[in-house]
Amino acid sequence: MVKEQPVRGGYNRDDYVTERLWARATDGVKVPISVVFRRDKSEERAPALLYGYGAYEHSNDPMFDPARLSLLDRGFVFAIAHVRGGGEMGREWYEQGRLLRKCNTFEDFIACAEKLIADGYAAPESLAIRGRSAGGLLIGAVVNMRPELFGCAVAQVPFVDALTTMLDDKLPLTVNEYDEWGNPKEPDYYRYIKSYSPYDQVRSTEYPAILATGALNDPRVSYWEPAKWVAKLRTANRADQPILLKTQMGSGHMGPSGRYESWREEAFVMAFVITQLGLDG
């Protein structure tokens, strides 16, 4: 042992269990899921939060997060879907989840959610999902594809207006992003991006409760993307669950810079999830 982070509040590592599950995607590929929960969780189908990203070859490795204990100690199962588009399983894992194969990312995430439900870790009405930035695009895509599969969704600074943004080469990051998403001025990429772009695929259906966040000073995902998406969702939604937009007026892509402000943002997200899953008692 070289260094150990102290955790206040009576934390005992033996109270928690970690597991590795494998979901089977629609094309037969096995997708890993990292899972953690309290050893003494009382319900078989406990409330659960499934997190995903799946872009830019970023490896979303499981690591300790003291803020997560607030959910685990309430009986939550926390899971990370290591979907294609990330780098967890090597370069080919990334290649299979970008450009004209981007929809593998969304199908993988849905397979992971179905695996948690099938194995008794959660039920659809008690399953929350969460993603940020490109992970917010993932959340937006899957709630369009399978809205009945989730109890609530959190999309933070989500890249949900992908087609319009990628068509505007005057935005600072658009041209660099062609390597990840493709150039929609080419017909094949235009049709493909439009087929999954969350804003363009909003439809009249019963959506789960949704929290979208934006940031006024965000140079990566402009604040109008979640604003447009929420407005369109509210028009199309046939359910009674809330669809909320919270725009940070003084922060950027990574959220508030102050320690306490970032904690408040995390508490706000957790409160939304707990409330929408009916666990606020």
N, C-alpha and C positions, 0 to 999 in steps of 0.2 A: 504494500500500500504506500503510495507516494503522497497523495493528498485526498482528503475526504471533506465534502461540503457539509458544514453543520446545518441541521434543519431544526428550526424551533417548533414548539407546540406539541412535543411528545411523540415525535415520529419514531416508528419502529419498523425497520425494513422487513421483518419477519411477518408483518401483518398483510403483506401484499404478494400477489402471485403474478408472474409474467408467463405468457405462452406464445407459441408461434403456430398459426393456422395457415392452411393453404386453400384458396378458393380456385375453382375451375372456371376460367373465362369461356365465353361463347365459342372461341376457336380452339379450345382445349388446353390453352396455356395455364399453368399453375401460378397463381399470384399470391405472394406472401402477405400475411397480416400479423402485425405485432399487437398483442393484447395484454392489458394489465388491469387487475381488479383486486379488491380486498378479499383476503382469504375467507372472511366470515360473511360475505355478501349473502343476503337472505333469500333473494328471489332467483329462480332459474332464468326467467326472462327479465333481467334487470334493465333499468335505463342505461342507455349506451350512447357514446359519442364516437363517431367514426371520422377520422381526419384524413385528408388526402391533398396531394399537390400534383406530382406527375408531369414535370416539364423541365427543360433546360439541363437535363442529365443531373439534376439535383438529387442527392441521396438523402431521403427523409429518414435518417437513422433514429431508432428509439433511444431516447435519453431521459434522464431524470429531470423532472420539472416540479418544483415545490408547489406551484400554483395548481397543478393537476390534483393534488391531494384533496383539495376542497370538494372536487367531484367524486373521487374515489371513496372518500369517507362518507359520502351520501349514498353509497351503494352503486355508483356508476361503474360500468365497464368502459374503459378507454381503449380505442383501437386505432392503429395507423394502417391504411391500405397502401402497400408499396406498389402502386400501379405503374404500368409501362409509360414511358416518357421521363421517368426519373432514372437515376443511375445505380439503383441498389443491386441490380443483377448484371451489371456490365454494360458495355457500349451498345450491344444489340438491343438490350432492354429499352434504352433511350431511343434508338432508331425506330423501334416498333411503335413508338408513341408520339411521333411528330409528323409534320408535313401531311402527306396524304394517308397516313395511318394514325392520325390523332384520335380518332374515335375509339381505338383500343383502350385509351386512357379511361374513357367514360364507361365502356363495357366492363373493364376490370373492376372499377369502383362499385358498380352495381353488383357484380359477382361477389365482391367482398361483403357488401351489405346483406346479400341473400345468404351467404355462408354464416354470418353471425346469427341471422334469424333461424336458419335451418338447424344450427347446432345449439339453439336454446340460449344464446347470450343476450338476445334482445327480441323484441317484437316490433313490427313496423311503427305502431303508434308511440313506442318509447325509444325510437332510434333517432338521434340527432346527428347531423352531418355538418362538417365545417371545413373551410378552405380559405386561403388568402392569395390574392393576386391571380396568378395562373391557376392556383387551386380554387379561387373563386369562380373562374370560368368552368372548372370541373363541376363545382356545386351547381352553377346555373344550368349546365348541360344536363346533369342527371335528374334535376327536379323537373325539367321539361320531358325527359324520357320516361321517368318512372315516379311521378309525384306521389303515388299511393304507397310507395315503399318507405317513406320517411315521416317522422313526427314533426320535425322542424329542421331548419337549415340556416346556417350562418355563412355569409359570403362577405369577407372583408376585402376592401379595395379590389373588387372583382373585375377581371378583364372580360366583361360580359357583352360589350358592343364590339366584338372582335372584327367583324367585317368592315364596319365604317372606319374604325381606327386604322386598320391595315391598308385601307384605300387612301388614307391621307398621309402622303409622304412628307408633308410639312411638319408633322409632329416629330419631336426630337428622337424618338427611338424606333419609328416605324421601319425604316429601311434596314436597320440592323436586325429587326425581328423577322425578316423574310426567311432567314435560315431556320427559324423555329416553326413558323406557321405557313410559310409560302407567300408569294406575291399575288394578291387577288386580282391584279390587272391581267393575269393569265387566266383564261376561262376555266381550266380545270381546278385551279386553286380557289377561284371565286365561288364556284358551285360547292366545293367541298367545305370551305369555311362557313358559307351560309347554311349548310346542312346541320351544323352544330352550334353556331354562334348563339348564345343564350337569348340575347335580345331579339334576334330574328326568328327564333323558334318558339317564342312564347305563344301559347294557344289557350283557348277557352277550356278550362278544366278546373278541378279542385286541387289547388296547390297546398302544400304544408305551410305552416307558419314560417316566415322568412325574415331574417335580419340582414340588411345590407349596410355596409359602412363605406364611406368615402372620405377623402381628405382634400381640402382646398389647394394645398401646396404639393400635391402628388404629381411628379413629372412622368411617372411610369403608367399609371392608370388614372386618366383624367376624372375629376369629380363628377362630370356629367354622365359617365358610363353607368354607375349604379343608380343615379337619379333617373335617367331614361328608363332603365330596366324596371325599377320599382313602379314608376308611373304606368308602364305597359302591363306589368303583372297585376296591378290593382284593377285595371280595366278588364282584364281577361279572367281574373280569378272568380270561380264560382263557389268557393268555400268561405267559411266565416273566420278562418284563422287570420291573424294580422300579418301584414307585409310592411315592415318598418324600414325606414332609411335614417341613418345617423351620419351626418357629415361633420368631421372634425375641421373646425375653421382655422386652426393654427398648426396643423401637423402635416407630415408628408406620408410617403408610401409605407414606412415601417411603423406608423402610428405616433402617438405622443412621445416626445423625447425625455420628459421628466419621469423619474422612477415612480412617483406616486400617481402621476397621470396615467402611466401605462398600466399600473395595477388597477386603477379605476376602470379603464377600458376593459381589462380582462374580467373584472367583477361584473361589469355591465353585460358582457357576452354570456358569462355563466348564469347570471340572473335570468336572462332571456331564455336560455335553454331549460333551466330548472322550472321556470314558470310555464313555458309552453308544453312541457311534458307532464304538467300537473303535479309537480313535486314540491311546490312552495307551501303546502300544508295549511 
